[in-house]
């Protein structure tokens, strides 16, 4: 399989951590759309949102998705990438889409433990646990309809990588 692999899910589900490990095992390149977006614009997500609003940020996000999509690449997408129907279709048609699924309590704990508030502005102004519950409620059906595979992300990154390898018809370049 030389198609790109898109990792989708809410922030804190482990897309970057798992993506980097999965890329190493498969011998694929790795790209994080948020990181690419920040490098290409020279601004943080928070700065883009402050200057252009969420709509402007979402357009940059779509542009980043298109720019980084390539064969044999693991792509960690921003948590809201699935909000645009064009992005959902793009990922489904061009590669394998994996939803790293985790509940709001686990996501909130991870985000609290590893805060990146300058890069990830609050979406709701509420506590992180309330926000994650609301975001998951809003996006779960979009993640589900976009994903070719759903993986339980409430386990160690190594186990998540193994679950992905078991779900995909790919031969690892190395062992986890």
VOTIVO-52022 format. One record per atom (N, C-alpha, C): x, y negated, z; residue in one letter; residue number from 1. Coordinates in nm, 4 decimals, m for minus. Atoms other than C-alpha are relative to their C-alpha. Layout:
BEGIN
- X, Y, Z, A, NUM
...
//
This chain:
BEGIN
- 0.0855, 0.1184, 0.0000, X, 1
- 0.0000, 0.0000, 0.0000, X, 1
- 0.0888, m0.1229, 0.0000, X, 1
- m0.0799, 0.1223, 0.0025, X, 2
- 0.1519, m0.3293, m0.0986, X, 2
- m0.0864, m0.1238, 0.0208, X, 2
- 0.0897, 0.1124, m0.0240, X, 3
- m0.1527, m0.5437, m0.0278, X, 3
- 0.0363, m0.0705, 0.1298, X, 3
- m0.0197, 0.0671, m0.1278, X, 4
- m0.1275, m0.8104, 0.2395, X, 4
- m0.0964, 0.0556, 0.1045, X, 4
- 0.0855, m0.0399, m0.1118, X, 5
- m0.2706, m0.7283, 0.5808, X, 5
- m0.0300, m0.1264, 0.0794, X, 5
- 0.0447, 0.1185, m0.0721, X, 6
- m0.4732, m1.0065, 0.7425, X, 6
- m0.0459, 0.0408, 0.1395, X, 6
- 0.0434, m0.0224, m0.1380, X, 7
- m0.5093, m1.0082, 1.1224, X, 7
- m0.0919, m0.1145, 0.0374, X, 7
- 0.0974, 0.1004, m0.0410, X, 8
- m0.8217, m1.1884, 1.2385, X, 8
- m0.0417, 0.0262, 0.1441, X, 8
- 0.0473, m0.0123, m0.1365, X, 9
- m0.9672, m1.2515, 1.5825, X, 9
- 0.0159, m0.1327, 0.0716, X, 9
- m0.0051, 0.1223, m0.0795, X, 10
- m1.0050, m1.5130, 1.8502, X, 10
- 0.1424, m0.0276, 0.0463, X, 10
- m0.1329, 0.0330, m0.0511, X, 11
- m0.7044, m1.7008, 1.9792, X, 11
- 0.0234, 0.0785, 0.1284, X, 11
- m0.0348, m0.0795, m0.1172, X, 12
- m0.5231, m1.4986, 2.2406, X, 12
- m0.0153, 0.1498, m0.0195, X, 12
- 0.0210, m0.1442, 0.0190, X, 13
- m0.6085, m1.1600, 2.0861, X, 13
- 0.1284, 0.0734, m0.0370, X, 13
- m0.1285, m0.0633, 0.0267, X, 14
- m0.2445, m1.0977, 1.9903, X, 14
- 0.0394, 0.0070, m0.1461, X, 14
- m0.0275, m0.0070, 0.1440, X, 15
- m0.2388, m1.1659, 1.6165, X, 15
- 0.1487, m0.0226, m0.0314, X, 15
- m0.1409, 0.0290, 0.0280, X, 16
- 0.1122, m1.3159, 1.6197, X, 16
- 0.0905, 0.1082, 0.0580, X, 16
- m0.0828, m0.1024, m0.0652, X, 17
- 0.2652, m1.0706, 1.8671, X, 17
- m0.0101, 0.1332, m0.0734, X, 17
- 0.0224, m0.1272, 0.0689, X, 18
- 0.1110, m0.7661, 1.6993, X, 18
- 0.0490, m0.0098, m0.1445, X, 18
- m0.0397, 0.0181, 0.1394, X, 19
- 0.1723, m0.9069, 1.3514, X, 19
- 0.1499, 0.0099, m0.0196, X, 19
- m0.1460, m0.0062, 0.0100, X, 20
- 0.5446, m0.9521, 1.4095, X, 20
- 0.0490, 0.1436, 0.0156, X, 20
- m0.0399, m0.1401, m0.0215, X, 21
- 0.5775, m0.5959, 1.5425, X, 21
- m0.0419, 0.0876, m0.1172, X, 21
- 0.0502, m0.0789, 0.1122, X, 22
- 0.3642, m0.4483, 1.2655, X, 22
- 0.0838, m0.0239, m0.1256, X, 22
- m0.0829, 0.0331, 0.1159, X, 23
- 0.5675, m0.6303, 0.9999, X, 23
- 0.1344, 0.0716, 0.0086, X, 23
- m0.1288, m0.0665, m0.0183, X, 24
- 0.8886, m0.4894, 1.1458, X, 24
- m0.0125, 0.1494, m0.0291, X, 24
- 0.0195, m0.1437, 0.0197, X, 25
- 0.7519, m0.1337, 1.1501, X, 25
- m0.0219, 0.0339, m0.1472, X, 25
- 0.0325, m0.0270, 0.1403, X, 26
- 0.6195, m0.1553, 0.7936, X, 26
- 0.1053, m0.0515, m0.0984, X, 26
- m0.0969, 0.0607, 0.0895, X, 27
- 0.9140, m0.3497, 0.6548, X, 27
- m0.0633, m0.1096, m0.0848, X, 27
- 0.0715, 0.1087, 0.0678, X, 28
- 0.6744, m0.6310, 0.5557, X, 28
- 0.0514, m0.1343, 0.0507, X, 28
- m0.0228, 0.1361, m0.0474, X, 29
- 0.7180, m1.0058, 0.5798, X, 29
- m0.1106, m0.0337, 0.1000, X, 29
- 0.1023, 0.0452, m0.0950, X, 30
- 0.5269, m1.1869, 0.8550, X, 30
- m0.0201, m0.1497, m0.0168, X, 30
- 0.0308, 0.1423, 0.0042, X, 31
- 0.3504, m1.5209, 0.8395, X, 31
- m0.1192, m0.0293, 0.0901, X, 31
- 0.1090, 0.0471, m0.0851, X, 32
- 0.1310, m1.7046, 1.0889, X, 32
- m0.0547, m0.1262, m0.0666, X, 32
- 0.0548, 0.1151, 0.0732, X, 33
- m0.1066, m1.9472, 0.9141, X, 33
- 0.0078, m0.1286, 0.0810, X, 33
- m0.0105, 0.1214, m0.0823, X, 34
- m0.1072, m2.1902, 1.2085, X, 34
- 0.1425, m0.0544, m0.0026, X, 34
- m0.1404, 0.0423, 0.0033, X, 35
- 0.2734, m2.1968, 1.2134, X, 35
- 0.0337, m0.0602, m0.1368, X, 35
- m0.0243, 0.0520, 0.1353, X, 36
- 0.2869, m2.2433, 0.8357, X, 36
- m0.0632, m0.1380, m0.0155, X, 36
- 0.0721, 0.1269, 0.0099, X, 37
- 0.0291, m2.5215, 0.8572, X, 37
- 0.0760, m0.1102, 0.0742, X, 37
- m0.0752, 0.0996, m0.0773, X, 38
- 0.2293, m2.7014, 1.1265, X, 38
- 0.1307, m0.0370, m0.0691, X, 38
- m0.1254, 0.0293, 0.0703, X, 39
- 0.5530, m2.6690, 0.9295, X, 39
- m0.0254, m0.0816, m0.1261, X, 39
- 0.0252, 0.0678, 0.1271, X, 40
- 0.3986, m2.7836, 0.6013, X, 40
- m0.0542, m0.1418, 0.0178, X, 40
- 0.0540, 0.1347, m0.0237, X, 41
- 0.2198, m3.0850, 0.7538, X, 41
- 0.0875, m0.0831, 0.0924, X, 41
- m0.0816, 0.0705, m0.0980, X, 42
- 0.4748, m3.1725, 1.0215, X, 42
- m0.0805, m0.0454, 0.1206, X, 42
- 0.0886, 0.0371, m0.1114, X, 43
- 0.1873, m3.1952, 1.2724, X, 43
- m0.0477, 0.1244, 0.0728, X, 43
- 0.0615, m0.1086, m0.0751, X, 44
- 0.0452, m2.9782, 1.5482, X, 44
- m0.1477, 0.0078, m0.0375, X, 44
- 0.1439, m0.0140, 0.0232, X, 45
- m0.3093, m2.8454, 1.5243, X, 45
- m0.0740, m0.1149, 0.0677, X, 45
- 0.0660, 0.1085, m0.0746, X, 46
- m0.4089, m3.0996, 1.7896, X, 46
- 0.0129, m0.1334, m0.0739, X, 46
- m0.0209, 0.1260, 0.0737, X, 47
- m0.2580, m3.3860, 1.5857, X, 47
- m0.0835, m0.0050, m0.1272, X, 47
- 0.0814, m0.0040, 0.1222, X, 48
- m0.4333, m3.2747, 1.2663, X, 48
- m0.1466, m0.0223, 0.0344, X, 48
- 0.1398, 0.0146, m0.0414, X, 49
- m0.7668, m3.2450, 1.4461, X, 49
- m0.0272, m0.1444, 0.0424, X, 49
- 0.0173, 0.1391, m0.0444, X, 50
- m0.7190, m3.5887, 1.6063, X, 50
- m0.0051, m0.0953, m0.1192, X, 50
- m0.0078, 0.0900, 0.1150, X, 51
- m0.6353, m3.7493, 1.2706, X, 51
- m0.1085, 0.0254, m0.1047, X, 51
- 0.0888, m0.0348, 0.1108, X, 52
- m0.8678, m3.5613, 1.0351, X, 52
- m0.1281, 0.0707, 0.0415, X, 52
- 0.1173, m0.0738, m0.0469, X, 53
- m1.1270, m3.3890, 1.2532, X, 53
- 0.0128, 0.1481, m0.0318, X, 53
- m0.0029, m0.1446, 0.0211, X, 54
- m1.2062, m3.0191, 1.2513, X, 54
- m0.0181, 0.0343, m0.1474, X, 54
- 0.0213, m0.0280, 0.1417, X, 55
- m1.3246, m3.0345, 0.8897, X, 55
- 0.1320, m0.0122, m0.0777, X, 55
- m0.1297, 0.0168, 0.0642, X, 56
- m0.9863, m3.1678, 0.7754, X, 56
- 0.0952, 0.1120, 0.0360, X, 56
- m0.0846, m0.1109, m0.0431, X, 57
- m0.8072, m2.9075, 0.9830, X, 57
- m0.0383, 0.1277, m0.0721, X, 57
- 0.0464, m0.1239, 0.0651, X, 58
- m1.0212, m2.6276, 0.8347, X, 58
- 0.0435, 0.0041, m0.1464, X, 58
- m0.0471, 0.0016, 0.1390, X, 59
- m0.9266, m2.7396, 0.4819, X, 59
- 0.1495, 0.0318, m0.0061, X, 59
- m0.1431, m0.0329, m0.0067, X, 60
- m0.5569, m2.7321, 0.5742, X, 60
- 0.0188, 0.1493, 0.0272, X, 60
- m0.0073, m0.1410, m0.0355, X, 61
- m0.6177, m2.3878, 0.7226, X, 61
- m0.0230, 0.0879, m0.1239, X, 61
- 0.0271, m0.0737, 0.1237, X, 62
- m0.7670, m2.2618, 0.3942, X, 62
- 0.1189, m0.0091, m0.0949, X, 62
- m0.1171, 0.0193, 0.0863, X, 63
- m0.4753, m2.4095, 0.1990, X, 63
- 0.1165, 0.0867, 0.0474, X, 63
- m0.1082, m0.0814, m0.0565, X, 64
- m0.2316, m2.2337, 0.4340, X, 64
- m0.0228, 0.1482, m0.0301, X, 64
- 0.0329, m0.1403, 0.0276, X, 65
- m0.4105, m1.8992, 0.3898, X, 65
- 0.0375, 0.0363, m0.1438, X, 65
- m0.0287, m0.0248, 0.1415, X, 66
- m0.3830, m1.9219, 0.0125, X, 66
- 0.1515, m0.0018, m0.0249, X, 66
- m0.1444, 0.0164, 0.0227, X, 67
- m0.0195, m2.0359, 0.0258, X, 67
- 0.0819, 0.1182, 0.0501, X, 67
- m0.0829, m0.1058, m0.0593, X, 68
- 0.1062, m1.7507, 0.2463, X, 68
- m0.0383, 0.1402, m0.0458, X, 68
- 0.0443, m0.1330, 0.0411, X, 69
- m0.0870, m1.4637, 0.0899, X, 69
- 0.0910, 0.0556, m0.1088, X, 69
- m0.0914, m0.0663, 0.0925, X, 70
- 0.1539, m1.2259, m0.0799, X, 70
- m0.0001, 0.1493, 0.0317, X, 70
- m0.0095, m0.1438, m0.0270, X, 71
- 0.1995, m0.8504, m0.1196, X, 71
- 0.1004, 0.0273, 0.1123, X, 71
- m0.0887, m0.0440, m0.1079, X, 72
- 0.3665, m0.6692, 0.1705, X, 72
- 0.0272, m0.1096, 0.1014, X, 72
- m0.0090, 0.1048, m0.1011, X, 73
- 0.2959, m0.9522, 0.4130, X, 73
- m0.1083, 0.0229, 0.1046, X, 73
- 0.0961, m0.0004, m0.1102, X, 74
- 0.1290, m0.9390, 0.7537, X, 74
- m0.0301, m0.1461, 0.0274, X, 74
- 0.0400, 0.1388, m0.0168, X, 75
- m0.0691, m1.2603, 0.7960, X, 75
- m0.0878, m0.0135, 0.1239, X, 75
- 0.0773, 0.0316, m0.1201, X, 76
- m0.1813, m1.3748, 1.1409, X, 76
- m0.0762, m0.1286, m0.0299, X, 76
- 0.0818, 0.1161, 0.0345, X, 77
- m0.4712, m1.6108, 1.0784, X, 77
- m0.0425, m0.0760, 0.1246, X, 77
- 0.0570, 0.0767, m0.1091, X, 78
- m0.6071, m1.8891, 1.2936, X, 78
- m0.1335, 0.0608, 0.0407, X, 78
- 0.1228, m0.0606, m0.0518, X, 79
- m0.9000, m1.7837, 1.5111, X, 79
- m0.1257, m0.0401, m0.0754, X, 79
- 0.1174, 0.0479, 0.0718, X, 80
- m1.1453, m1.9926, 1.3087, X, 80
- 0.0055, 0.0220, m0.1498, X, 80
- m0.0139, m0.0219, 0.1444, X, 81
- m1.0276, m1.8746, 0.9670, X, 81
- m0.1267, 0.0588, m0.0606, X, 81
- 0.1199, m0.0662, 0.0534, X, 82
- m1.3466, m1.6687, 0.9292, X, 82
- m0.1207, m0.0924, m0.0116, X, 82
- 0.1150, 0.0901, 0.0048, X, 83
- m1.5715, m1.9732, 0.9636, X, 83
- m0.0382, m0.0389, m0.1430, X, 83
- 0.0273, 0.0345, 0.1402, X, 84
- m1.5399, m2.0500, 0.5918, X, 84
- m0.0266, 0.1277, m0.0798, X, 84
- 0.0338, m0.1177, 0.0796, X, 85
- m1.7139, m1.7999, 0.3663, X, 85
- 0.1063, 0.0278, m0.1054, X, 85
- m0.1046, m0.0180, 0.1016, X, 86
- m1.4479, m1.8600, 0.0988, X, 86
- 0.1213, 0.0720, 0.0581, X, 86
- m0.1132, m0.0671, m0.0638, X, 87
- m1.1769, m1.7514, 0.3454, X, 87
- m0.0314, 0.1476, 0.0244, X, 87
- 0.0393, m0.1394, m0.0253, X, 88
- m1.3694, m1.4364, 0.4404, X, 88
- 0.0085, 0.0808, m0.1292, X, 88
- m0.0030, m0.0689, 0.1292, X, 89
- m1.4119, m1.3393, 0.0743, X, 89
- 0.1427, 0.0158, m0.0504, X, 89
- m0.1396, m0.0014, 0.0452, X, 90
- m1.0509, m1.4276, m0.0096, X, 90
- 0.0759, 0.1144, 0.0667, X, 90
- m0.0741, m0.1028, m0.0731, X, 91
- m0.9115, m1.2003, 0.2621, X, 91
- m0.0499, 0.1403, m0.0368, X, 91
- 0.0562, m0.1312, 0.0319, X, 92
- m1.1492, m0.9111, 0.1881, X, 92
- 0.0406, 0.0478, m0.1386, X, 92
- m0.0291, m0.0365, 0.1381, X, 93
- m1.0760, m0.9169, m0.1832, X, 93
- 0.1492, 0.0198, m0.0267, X, 93
- m0.1432, m0.0021, 0.0303, X, 94
- m0.6977, m0.9548, m0.1605, X, 94
- 0.0833, 0.0891, 0.0906, X, 94
- m0.0804, m0.0837, m0.0880, X, 95
- m0.5931, m0.7269, 0.1212, X, 95
- m0.0842, 0.0801, 0.0965, X, 95
- 0.0668, m0.0706, m0.1083, X, 96
- m0.6784, m0.5249, 0.4286, X, 96
- m0.0177, m0.0991, 0.1149, X, 96
- 0.0297, 0.0932, m0.1087, X, 97
- m0.8461, m0.7222, 0.7081, X, 97
- m0.0224, 0.0798, 0.1278, X, 97
- 0.0084, m0.0690, m0.1285, X, 98
- m0.8028, m0.6093, 1.0679, X, 98
- m0.0424, m0.0995, 0.1066, X, 98
- 0.0483, 0.0828, m0.1110, X, 99
- m1.0036, m0.7592, 1.3537, X, 99
- 0.0596, 0.0546, 0.1277, X, 99
- m0.0529, m0.0340, m0.1322, X, 100
- m0.8117, m0.7522, 1.6806, X, 100
- m0.1026, m0.0466, 0.1018, X, 100
- 0.1159, 0.0306, m0.0840, X, 101
- m1.1102, m0.7365, 1.9121, X, 101
- 0.0349, 0.0091, 0.1480, X, 101
- m0.0198, 0.0029, m0.1451, X, 102
- m1.0920, m0.8338, 2.2794, X, 102
- m0.1133, m0.0815, 0.0607, X, 102
- 0.1093, 0.0744, m0.0630, X, 103
- m1.3464, m0.9615, 2.5291, X, 103
- 0.0479, m0.1347, 0.0529, X, 103
- m0.0287, 0.1384, m0.0399, X, 104
- m1.3660, m1.3195, 2.6527, X, 104
- 0.0850, m0.0084, 0.1262, X, 104
- m0.0762, 0.0031, m0.1249, X, 105
- m1.2264, m1.2421, 2.9987, X, 105
- 0.1478, 0.0270, m0.0263, X, 105
- m0.1388, m0.0331, 0.0338, X, 106
- m0.9105, m1.0832, 2.8562, X, 106
- 0.0635, m0.1150, m0.0774, X, 106
- m0.0532, 0.1116, 0.0793, X, 107
- m0.8661, m1.3644, 2.6026, X, 107
- 0.0295, m0.1208, 0.0881, X, 107
- m0.0191, 0.1147, m0.0890, X, 108
- m0.9098, m1.6323, 2.8681, X, 108
- 0.1205, 0.0210, 0.0906, X, 108
- m0.1153, m0.0291, m0.0867, X, 109
- m0.6577, m1.4604, 3.0969, X, 109
- 0.1307, m0.0163, m0.0767, X, 109
- m0.1213, 0.0132, 0.0810, X, 110
- m0.4016, m1.4432, 2.8156, X, 110
- 0.0289, m0.1472, m0.0288, X, 110
- m0.0193, 0.1412, 0.0330, X, 111
- m0.4547, m1.8071, 2.7191, X, 111
- 0.0401, m0.0815, 0.1222, X, 111
- m0.0372, 0.0672, m0.1242, X, 112
- m0.4269, m1.9180, 3.0815, X, 112
- 0.1444, 0.0334, 0.0361, X, 112
- m0.1353, m0.0455, m0.0327, X, 113
- m0.1091, m1.7140, 3.1282, X, 113
- 0.1035, m0.0571, m0.0958, X, 113
- m0.0905, 0.0536, 0.1029, X, 114
- 0.0477, m1.8436, 2.8023, X, 114
- m0.0630, m0.1219, m0.0661, X, 114
- 0.0686, 0.1168, 0.0570, X, 115
- m0.0981, m2.1916, 2.7531, X, 115
- 0.0795, m0.0661, m0.1108, X, 115
- m0.0596, 0.0770, 0.1085, X, 116
- m0.0311, m2.3790, 2.4323, X, 116
- m0.0974, m0.1123, m0.0336, X, 116
- 0.1050, 0.1006, 0.0174, X, 117
- m0.2693, m2.6673, 2.4814, X, 117
- 0.0333, m0.1040, m0.1060, X, 117
- m0.0346, 0.1002, 0.1010, X, 118
- m0.0725, m2.8995, 2.2543, X, 118
- m0.0277, 0.0504, m0.1412, X, 118
- 0.0244, m0.0573, 0.1315, X, 119
- m0.1276, m2.6600, 1.9650, X, 119
- m0.1445, 0.0450, m0.0171, X, 119
- 0.1327, m0.0576, 0.0071, X, 120
- m0.4732, m2.5313, 2.0493, X, 120
- m0.0990, m0.0875, 0.0767, X, 120
- 0.0926, 0.0863, m0.0724, X, 121
- m0.7180, m2.8065, 2.1355, X, 121
- m0.1263, 0.0756, 0.0394, X, 121
- 0.1241, m0.0617, m0.0433, X, 122
- m1.0257, m2.7096, 2.3292, X, 122
- m0.1075, m0.0246, m0.1048, X, 122
- 0.1080, 0.0133, 0.0977, X, 123
- m1.3236, m2.6482, 2.1061, X, 123
- m0.1263, m0.0556, 0.0642, X, 123
- 0.1268, 0.0315, m0.0653, X, 124
- m1.5911, m2.7129, 2.3663, X, 124
- 0.0123, m0.0957, 0.1174, X, 124
- m0.0167, 0.0816, m0.1193, X, 125
- m1.4416, m2.9083, 2.6577, X, 125
- m0.0347, 0.0748, 0.1278, X, 125
- 0.0352, m0.0822, m0.1174, X, 126
- m1.5473, m2.6243, 2.8924, X, 126
- 0.1225, 0.0755, 0.0492, X, 126
- m0.1093, m0.0846, m0.0494, X, 127
- m1.3357, m2.3870, 3.0995, X, 127
- 0.0356, 0.0998, m0.1095, X, 127
- m0.0461, m0.0900, 0.1042, X, 128
- m1.1319, m2.1452, 2.8911, X, 128
- m0.0846, 0.1273, m0.0067, X, 128
- 0.0831, m0.1210, 0.0003, X, 129
- m1.3451, m1.8458, 2.9974, X, 129
- m0.1341, m0.0277, m0.0667, X, 129
- 0.1278, 0.0358, 0.0627, X, 130
- m1.6692, m2.0218, 2.9029, X, 130
- 0.0185, m0.0248, m0.1488, X, 130
- m0.0262, 0.0293, 0.1407, X, 131
- m1.5165, m2.1448, 2.5788, X, 131
- 0.0193, 0.1286, m0.0801, X, 131
- m0.0252, m0.1243, 0.0734, X, 132
- m1.3929, m1.7988, 2.4779, X, 132
- m0.1285, 0.0802, m0.0165, X, 132
- 0.1282, m0.0711, 0.0115, X, 133
- m1.7345, m1.6453, 2.5515, X, 133
- m0.0849, m0.0627, m0.1108, X, 133
- 0.0787, 0.0701, 0.1012, X, 134
- m1.9010, m1.9105, 2.3363, X, 134
- 0.0566, 0.0221, m0.1398, X, 134
- m0.0653, m0.0192, 0.1295, X, 135
- m1.6470, m1.8769, 2.0543, X, 135
- m0.0252, 0.1428, m0.0505, X, 135
- 0.0239, m0.1386, 0.0411, X, 136
- m1.6812, m1.4973, 2.0501, X, 136
- m0.1453, 0.0210, m0.0398, X, 136
- 0.1422, m0.0119, 0.0321, X, 137
- m2.0590, m1.5252, 2.0521, X, 137
- m0.0278, m0.0561, m0.1394, X, 137
- 0.0184, 0.0667, 0.1292, X, 138
- m2.0406, m1.7604, 1.7526, X, 138
- 0.0656, 0.0763, m0.1150, X, 138
- m0.0807, m0.0555, 0.1090, X, 139
- m1.7786, m1.5669, 1.5545, X, 139
- 0.0014, 0.1516, m0.0121, X, 139
- m0.0117, m0.1466, 0.0019, X, 140
- m1.8127, m1.1963, 1.6402, X, 140
- m0.0582, 0.0613, m0.1273, X, 140
- 0.0606, m0.0577, 0.1204, X, 141
- m2.0476, m1.1232, 1.3501, X, 141
- 0.0830, m0.0322, m0.1248, X, 141
- m0.0855, 0.0361, 0.1138, X, 142
- m1.8132, m1.3081, 1.1112, X, 142
- 0.1258, 0.0867, m0.0030, X, 142
- m0.1162, m0.0884, m0.0068, X, 143
- m1.5123, m1.1107, 1.2332, X, 143
- m0.0392, 0.1396, m0.0478, X, 143
- 0.0437, m0.1354, 0.0330, X, 144
- m1.7102, m0.7881, 1.2009, X, 144
- m0.0275, 0.0160, m0.1495, X, 144
- 0.0326, m0.0135, 0.1422, X, 145
- m1.8401, m0.8547, 0.8493, X, 145
- 0.1228, m0.0154, m0.0893, X, 145
- m0.1211, 0.0218, 0.0787, X, 146
- m1.4915, m0.9573, 0.7303, X, 146
- 0.0957, 0.1176, 0.0094, X, 146
- m0.1007, m0.1025, m0.0277, X, 147
- m1.2910, m0.6719, 0.8817, X, 147
- m0.0237, 0.1305, m0.0750, X, 147
- 0.0021, m0.1361, 0.0525, X, 148
- m1.2072, m0.3511, 0.7024, X, 148
- 0.0195, 0.0990, 0.1149, X, 148
- m0.0276, m0.0834, m0.1170, X, 149
- m1.0891, m0.2137, 1.0384, X, 149
- m0.0124, m0.0858, 0.1260, X, 149
- 0.0107, 0.0681, m0.1289, X, 150
- m1.1677, m0.3092, 1.4001, X, 150
- 0.0889, 0.0759, 0.0985, X, 150
- m0.0966, m0.0603, m0.0918, X, 151
- m0.8909, m0.2461, 1.6524, X, 151
- m0.0182, m0.0614, 0.1388, X, 151
- 0.0102, 0.0451, m0.1387, X, 152
- m0.9188, m0.2679, 2.0316, X, 152
- 0.1304, m0.0690, 0.0388, X, 152
- m0.1193, 0.0780, m0.0335, X, 153
- m0.6753, m0.5458, 2.1241, X, 153
- 0.0182, m0.0172, 0.1505, X, 153
- m0.0121, 0.0111, m0.1458, X, 154
- m0.7200, m0.4980, 2.4999, X, 154
- 0.0929, 0.1088, 0.0541, X, 154
- m0.1027, m0.0954, m0.0402, X, 155
- m0.4215, m0.2660, 2.5185, X, 155
- 0.1359, m0.0619, m0.0327, X, 155
- m0.1327, 0.0570, 0.0238, X, 156
- m0.0464, m0.3150, 2.4912, X, 156
- 0.0208, m0.0256, m0.1495, X, 156
- m0.0273, 0.0246, 0.1421, X, 157
- 0.0859, m0.4631, 2.1666, X, 157
- 0.0494, 0.1253, m0.0735, X, 157
- m0.0503, m0.1233, 0.0627, X, 158
- 0.2648, m0.1334, 2.0971, X, 158
- m0.1143, 0.0942, m0.0349, X, 158
- 0.1152, m0.0872, 0.0276, X, 159
- m0.0616, 0.0593, 2.1230, X, 159
- m0.0889, m0.0580, m0.1094, X, 159
- 0.0781, 0.0642, 0.1060, X, 160
- m0.2391, m0.1949, 1.9036, X, 160
- 0.0659, 0.0276, m0.1354, X, 160
- m0.0729, m0.0288, 0.1239, X, 161
- 0.0315, m0.1515, 1.6382, X, 161
- m0.0239, 0.1449, m0.0426, X, 161
- 0.0226, m0.1417, 0.0327, X, 162
- m0.0057, 0.2275, 1.6567, X, 162
- m0.1424, 0.0229, m0.0496, X, 162
- 0.1398, m0.0140, 0.0437, X, 163
- m0.3847, 0.1986, 1.6250, X, 163
- m0.0168, m0.0523, m0.1432, X, 163
- 0.0061, 0.0548, 0.1363, X, 164
- m0.3413, m0.0181, 1.3145, X, 164
- 0.0638, 0.0975, m0.0982, X, 164
- m0.0679, m0.0958, 0.0873, X, 165
- m0.0931, 0.2274, 1.1642, X, 165
- m0.0866, 0.1231, m0.0244, X, 165
- 0.0892, m0.1153, 0.0145, X, 166
- m0.3403, 0.5094, 1.2274, X, 166
- m0.1203, m0.0328, m0.0872, X, 166
- 0.1180, 0.0399, 0.0779, X, 167
- m0.6197, 0.3102, 1.0602, X, 167
- 0.0334, m0.0252, m0.1468, X, 167
- m0.0391, 0.0372, 0.1366, X, 168
- m0.4222, 0.2123, 0.7490, X, 168
- 0.0742, 0.1138, m0.0698, X, 168
- m0.0739, m0.1014, 0.0766, X, 169
- m0.2948, 0.4390, 0.4738, X, 169
- 0.1373, m0.0518, m0.0421, X, 169
- m0.1334, 0.0507, 0.0291, X, 170
- 0.0632, 0.3086, 0.5008, X, 170
- 0.1032, 0.0857, 0.0709, X, 170
- m0.1100, m0.0726, m0.0619, X, 171
- 0.3933, 0.4723, 0.5782, X, 171
- 0.0947, m0.0997, 0.0647, X, 171
- m0.0892, 0.0939, m0.0662, X, 172
- 0.5964, 0.2868, 0.8406, X, 172
- 0.1438, 0.0127, m0.0477, X, 172
- m0.1413, 0.0020, 0.0360, X, 173
- 0.9497, 0.1830, 0.7485, X, 173
- 0.0850, 0.0466, 0.1185, X, 173
- m0.0685, m0.0432, m0.1210, X, 174
- 1.0521, 0.2509, 1.1099, X, 174
- m0.1037, 0.0335, 0.1050, X, 174
- 0.0914, m0.0346, m0.1079, X, 175
- 0.8997, 0.3720, 1.4336, X, 175
- m0.0155, m0.1170, 0.0967, X, 175
- 0.0269, 0.1037, m0.0988, X, 176
- 0.7439, 0.1463, 1.6993, X, 176
- 0.0868, 0.0206, 0.1208, X, 176
//
